[in-house]
Amino acid sequence: MLRQQLQQKLQQKLSPQQIQLIKLLELPTIELEERVKHELEENPALEEGMDMPDDFEPAGNEDEEAPANETDTDLSLGDYLTEDDIPDYKLREIRERTEQKEDIPFSAGQSLNEYLLQQSGLRGFPEKEEKIAEYIIGNIDDDGYLRRSLSSIADDLIFQAGQVVEEKEIEDVLKVIQDFDPPGICSRNLQECLLIQLEKKEQTQMVELATAIIRDYFDEFSRKHYDKILRALNRNEADLKKAIREITLLNPKPGGSWEDSMESAMSQITPDFIVEALNGELFLSMNARGIPDLHINRDYMDMFQSYASNKANQTPEMRDAVQFVKQKLDSAQWFIDAIKQRQETLRRTMETIISLQQDFFLTGGDVSLRPMILKDVAERAGYDVSTISRVSNSKYVQTNFGIYPLKYFFSESMSTDSGEEVSTREVKKIMKDHIDGEDKRKPLTDEEIASILKEKGYVIARRTVAKYREQMDIPVARLRKEI
């Protein structure tokens, strides 16, 4: 049974200005520069330079004065044109432009997939094998491996490409692709990847020994059971060391190295903050060299005032022009205010981090880092935790001791046996120093590391040591063993 009823509820929604500010907060400096350039190109009401006063606000009545220093007030036509008079499609356009994700242009080289397809085209495959090759290449993952089984690929080719193929045909094409550059591409597992790369090297005695180890004793090698390999191959430790060195020079992720080389060539770190230590004092500056001062275009302001002062003789065309001008002025003022608020939020957040981590910025030692979480900064800076999270994401600070991501300064705390609160980063530093200096023939176990830390006053459980070790991407003792 259908029935109508009235319901009243209170709902909190973000305004377009708030959404725009949130998105700007997340952008690092280099992307903000592109965002400002894009806005200058898109909005003729926005211009570079120090021209218009910051408190400018178009008004429908020239006798009305805009409130001074009120940057969060929306542009308005006063009693001349209300939001109800603006067509719905215009309002929708404003909101959509604010909410949509901006595409930051970047220059990209040839992708791995394109590079492999180019090599495939040079091999002159027949039509059927060419389709198989294209499908195989399309299934190679980011690390350069083909994780799908040949039977699954055969089924997909039947249903998606209408090609009936045998697994033997796929295997033949696969072997050709495995001969492509980079070496080891399109392998089905790590063992096959290493063997392919060894086959492409000059076949010296050590390369042949390395091949035998990977081909016949891969499990023992991966578990570092070197004594079993020595007995099985009847070789001495010196030869085994040389063979293992040949293996360690191979690339376990041929596709990953391709992507990494492209990213390193295209990317660079631009610090958002600069903190200088001079004579025991810290000085903070914002890196805004590529971000110009913005103001509202004077011609657009004059056009708006001209239209607003001539209400009596408005034509439909002039009314549409007023709507268009107001939209552009609104968007320009929103963007200017959002940029100012972003810079202020970043500055206050960074000042709070400096006050909490003053010793680090003066000395540069990891041991000087205090325990600090997002909530600590949020409470002191007067912002929400989510705002601090957005500010610290993808932002960098240049110090006297190098460039650090803001996330570097956040860490949990733990208590020593004397009750002192210390950063977990300090504990990790001690762990890493001992692991780096350990006897690689007999690496330190997690239990032994926990005992060492306990002697230094850091009482933590073995499982906590294991957690910190994994966070630092350090393998277990068995996998750190060397001969």
N, C-alpha and C positions, 0 to 999 in steps of 0.2 A: 504494500500500500504506500503510495506516494503522498507526502505532505510537505508543506512549506513551513519553515520556522526561521526566526531571526536569532542571530548569534552575534554577540559582541566580544571581541578579543583584542588584546594588546600585543602587537608584534613589532619587534625591533628589526629595522632594515638599514643596511648601509647606503648612504647617499652616493651619487656618482663621484663627488669630490673625495669621499673617504676611500672609495675603491681605487681611485687614481693615486692617492697618497700611498696606499698599501703597496701598490705595484711599483711605485717609484722607490719606496724604501728598500725593496728587495734588489734593486739594480745596483751593481757595482759601478764605479766611476766611469769606466770605459764604455759601458752600455748606456749609462745616463747621457753621455755626450751624444751618442747616436740617437737616443730618444728625443733630446732637445733639438737636434738637427731636423729630425723627422717632423716634429711639431712646428718648427719654423717654416718648413716647406708646405705643410698642410694648412696652416692657419694664417691668412694674410693679416689678421688683426694683431699678430704677435711679431715683435721685432727685437733685434739685439741692441744693446747699448743702454746708457744711463740717460734717458730722456724724460719719461713721464714720472710723476710722483708716485710713490708706492701706494698711497691711499686713494688713487683715482677710482671713482665709481660712477659710471654713467647714470644720469637721473632723468626722469621724464620731465621734471620741473626744475628749471634753472635756479629758482629761488631756494630750493632745498639743498642744504650742505651735507656732504657725505661725512660720516663720523671719522675723526682723525685716527690714524694708525689701526684701523679695523680691517685687517687683511682677510678675515674669514667671512666677510659679508659678500653675498652673491650680487652680481650685476643685476640691475632691475630697471624696467621702464617706468617705474612708479605706477601711477594710476592710468597710464596710457595703454599698456599692454600687459595683461596678466597671463599666467601659464595656461589658463583655460582658453585664451585666444590663439595660442600657438597650436598648429595642427599636430595631431598625434604622431604622425610620421616624423615630424621634426624632433619632438621630444625623444622618440625611440632612437633616432639617429644619434642624439647626444649621448644617451645612455650606452648604446652599443659601442660607440667610439671609445667611451671611457672604460668599458668592461673588456673589450677585446684585447688579446695578447698581441703586443707589437712584435713584428718580425725584425730582429736586428740583423742587418746585412753583414755577411762575412764572405771572404774569399775562400773557396775550398778547392783542393786539388782533386785528382782522379781517385775515386773510391776503389777499394780492393775488388769489389764485384765487377766494376767496369774494367779494371786492369786484367782480371782473369778472363772476362768475355773477349777482350781485345786479343789476348794470347790464343784463345780458343778459335777466333776467326782466322788467325794466321795459320792454324793447323790444317785448314781445309777439310773439315769433317763433312761426310755425306749428310744429307738432310736429316735422316733419322738420328744419327749419332750427334748431330748438332743440337737437336732438341734435347737429347739426353744430357749432353754437356751443359746446356743452359739451365736445365732443371737441377743438376747436381750443384753447379756453381751458386744457384739461388738458395740452396739449402746449407751452404757453408756458414758456420756461426762466426761471431766476432773474433774468436780465438784462432780461426782458420781451420776448424775441424768439421768433418762431416759426421754428425751424430746419428743420422737416420740410417736404418738398415737398408740393404739393397732390395729386400723383398718389399719394404714399405715404399721405396721409390718406384719400384715396378708397378705396384698397385696404383699409386698416384698418377703415373703416366698413362695408365689405362683409363682411369676415370676423368682426369682433368685434361689430358692432351689427346686422348683417343689413340695412344700409341701402345701396341702390344709388344713388349720387349722381354727378353729373358734376362735373368740376373747376370749371366755370363756376358751379355752385351754391355750391361751397365758397368760390370767389373772392368772390361776392356777400356771403356771411355774413362773410367775413374783412374786407371793407371796412367793414362796420358795426361790427365789434369794434375796428377801428383808430380809430374815432371815439370810443371809450370813454376814460375818464380812468384813469391818467395819460396825457398826450399822448405819442404815439410807441409806445404799447403794441401788441404783436402784429406788429411790423415784421419783415420777412424779412431785412433787412440794414441796415447803418448808414445808407446813403444814403436808403433809404425812411424810416427812423426820423426823420432830420433834416428831410426834406421834409414829412412829416406835421406835425411841430411848427411848421415855418415857415408852413404853410397855416393853422394855427390862430391865428397872430399877426396883429395889425393890418397890413394890406398897405401899408406905407410904401415909399418908394423904396429904402431900404437893405434892407428885408426882401425886396423883389422882386429886388434884385441878389443877395442871399444865396441866394435860391431858384434863380436862373439859374446861379450858381456850382456849387451842389450837384447840380442836375439835369444840367447840360451839361458841367461841368468837374470832376467829383468826383475823378477820378484825379489831375489836376494839383493840386487842392487838398490831397488827402491826402499828396502828395509835396512840398508847399510850393513848387511851381513857379509862384510868383506872377507872374513876368515873362511867362510864357505866357498867364496869365489876363488880365493887363493889356492885352496886345496883342490878344487875341481879342475882349475886350469893349470895347476902346477907352475905358477909364476911367482916372482918375488914382489915385495911391496913396492919397490921403485917402479917397476913396470905398471903395476896396478894404479899407482898414483898418476902416472903419465896418461894412462888410458882414461881414468876418471876425469882428468883435466880436459881431454878431448871432448868428453861427453858434456861437461859443464859449459863448454863454449857454444854448445848447440842452443837453438831457440825453441823452448817448449810451447810457445804460442806464436806461430808465424803470422797469423792474422792480427793478433794484438799488437805486435811490434810495428806493423804497417800503420795501424790507426794511431799508435802513440807517436810515430815519427811525423805524421800529418798534423796532429794536434800540437806537438811541440813547435812545429814550424809556423803554425798559424796563431798560436796564443802567446800572450805575454801578460805578466802580472803588473797591473797599475795600482799602486797603493792608494787607498781612499783617505788615509790619515798619515800625517808625518809627526812623529814625536821625537824631539831632540832633547838630549840631556846636556846641560851646559852649567858647569860650576855647581853641581848638586841641585839644579833646578830643571824642571821639565817644561817644555814649550810645545803646545799642540797647534797644528795648522791643518786646515782641510785642503786636500788636493783638488782644487776646482779650476785648474788652468784651462781645461778644455770646455768648461761650462760658462757660456757668456751671460752677462747681465741681460735681463729681459724686461721689456716694457710694452705697453699697448700702443699700436699704431695710431699716430695723431690724426691721419686722414680718416680712419674708421671712426674715431671719436667725434670728429667734426661732422661726419656724415650722419652719425647717430643723433647728435644734438640738433642738426638741421631738420631731420625728419621729425624728431620729438617736438620741436617748437612750431611745427606747421601741421597741427592735427586737423585743422578745419578743412584743408584741401587735399586730403588723402585719397589716392586712387587705389584700387586693388593691387596694382603693380608696386606702388610705393609701400603698401602695407606688407607685401611679401618681402620687399627689400629690407624693411625694418626688422622683420622676423629673422632674416638671414644675418643681418648685422648684429643683432642681439645674440644670436647663437654663437657667432665667432668671438664677440667680446666676452661672453660668458666663459667660453672654452679657454680663451687666452688668460683671463683673470684667474680661473680655477687652476690653470697650469702654473702660473707665476706663484700663486699662493702655495701650491703643493710643493714646488721646488724649494721655496723658503722654509716651509715646515719640515721638509725632508732634511735639509741641511742643519736646521736647529736640532732635530731629533738625533741625528748622527753625532753632532757635536756634544750634546749633553750625555749621550750614551758613552762616547769615547772618554769624556772627562771623568765619568764615574769609574770606568775600567781603569784609567790611569791612577785614580785615587786609591782603588783597591789593590792595584798591582804596582805601586810606586817603586818598591824595591827592585822589581824585575827591570823596569824601564831605566833605572839608574845603574844597575850592575850587569844585567843580561844573563844572570845565572838561573837555570831551571829550578834550582833549590829555593830561589827567592820567590817563586810563584806561590801565592796564597790560594787556599781552596776558594772557589768562586763558582756559583751557578747562576743561571738566568734570573732567578728570583732575587738574588742579592743585588744585581744591577738594576732590575726593575724597581725595587723598593727605593733605592737611593736616587734614581733618575726621575722617578715619578711617572713611569710608563707601565703599560701592561707587559706581562711576560712574553706574549706573542709578538709585541712590537720589538722587544729586545732580540728575540729570535730572528726576526726578519732583518734587523740591522746587522747582526753578526754573521748572517749568511752571505757568503761570497765576498766579504769585505776584507781588506788587508791594511796593515799598518806598517809603515817604515820606521825603524828605530835605529839607534846607533849600532845595534848588533845584528841587523838584518831585517828582512821583511817577514812578517808573521801574519797568518790568518787570524781574525778576531776569535775564532773558535778555539784557537790554541790556548787562550787565557782562561778558558772555562774547564774546571775539573772538580771532582768530588773531593770530600775530605775524609780523613781517617785519624784516629787518635793514637798517639804513641803510648808506651807504657807509663810515661810521666803525665799523661792526660793532655798533652799539647796537640792542637789541631794542625795537621799538615796536609798538603795536597797529594793526591794519588800520583800526580806527575813526578813528584820527588821520589816516591817509592819505585816507580817505573824506571827512573834514571839510574837508581842504585842497582836495580835488577839488570838493566842493560849493560852497565859497566862490568858487572861480575860475569855475565854471559860472554861479553866480548873478550874478557881476559881469562876465560876458563881453558882448561886443557882439553883440546878438541878430541883427544883419544878417549877421554872419559868426561863427557860434558856433565854439567850440574843438573841434577833432577829437580823437579819442583819442590820436593821435600827438602832437599839440601838448600835451595834458594830461600825457602821459608825459614830455615834454621839460621841462615846468615842474616836475614832481615830481623829475626827475633833478637840476635845478639846486638844489633844496632838500635834496638828499641822499637822496632816496627812489628807488632804482634799481629800477624795475619795468617789465615789458614792456607793450606796447600792448594785448595781449590780456588782461592782468591789469587794466588800466585799464577795458577794456570790461566785464569781469566785475563789478568794483566798481560801475561805473555802472549796470549792469542790476540789481544788488542794491539800489541806491537808487532804482530805478524812474525813472531819468532817460533820456529817449530819445536817439538818436544826434544828432549835430550837425545833420544835414539836417532833422530833425523839430523842432529847437529854433529854427529860423530864423524871424525875423519881418521884416516890411517897415517 
